[in-house]
Amino acid sequence: MNLITTELKSGIAIISFQCESLDAGNIKKFREEVTPVLESADHVLIDMSKLSFVDSSGLGALLTCYRSLTTRDSDLRLFGLSKPVLALFELVRMHRLFSIYENRDEAIADIELCDADKS
């Protein structure tokens, strides 16, 4: 079973977790599945609504995704974080680094707004 599914919508790759945790036990598989998506998309959204737990390995993997995209002027946005996962992001101050939205529509609208500002 895949850890993530990917959907393309108007040039935006939307990654959705199909598991409840992102941790040391599944981080290698996550990296294998997410790398091709990161290499081919300018905008990546990650739906984290199914995740109830993220450990330091998971945070590190998301940080690697962020760095991979920002080094080539692409962006990564997260949405649907559960309360425990959002609390972890706030505890380690990663909420200052990542763009975090409540839902998919808000994240897509922000991408469209940013793209309109660039033109």
HUFENLIN-V86716 format. One record per helix or strand of 2 or more residues. SS is the DSSP state (H for helix, E for strand). FROM is the first residue (numbers start at 1). TO is the last residue. Records with the same first field share a line. If there is no record, write none. Layout:
SS: FROM-TO ; FROM-TO
This chain:
E: 4-9 ; 12-17 ; 21-22 ; 43-47 ; 53-54 ; 75-79 ; 99-101
H: 27-40 ; 56-70 ; 83-91 ; 94-96 ; 104-118
